Amino acid sequence: MPRYTGTRTNQPAQIDRRSTIYWNPNIETDKTGTASLEYFNSDGKGTYRVTVEGIDSDGNLGRVVYRYVVK
């Protein structure tokens, strides 16, 4: 994941074309099952797909897929 500091410019050498925007296998939720994270989108406009998968302490699997649009 890029770490941006200061103002970004749109020079060709700096265009972000990542296909995987964020991946982290070690996110833990709090007692209520809540977690938060931050990430930068790539520079591409369009529909992004988010897949969240996890396992709880009893071995139960969870998975959800949702989409959002960047214009």
GIKA-V797747 format. One record per backbone hydrogen bond with DSSP energy under -1.0 kcal/mol. CO is the residue of the C=O (numbers start at 1). NH is the residue of the N-H. Records with the same first field share a line. If there is no record, write none. Layout:
# GIKA-V797747
CO->NH / NH
This chain:
# GIKA-V797747
11->14
12->15
16->43
30->33
34->30
46->70
48->68
50->66
52->64
54->62
56->59
60->56
62->54
64->52
66->50
68->48
70->46
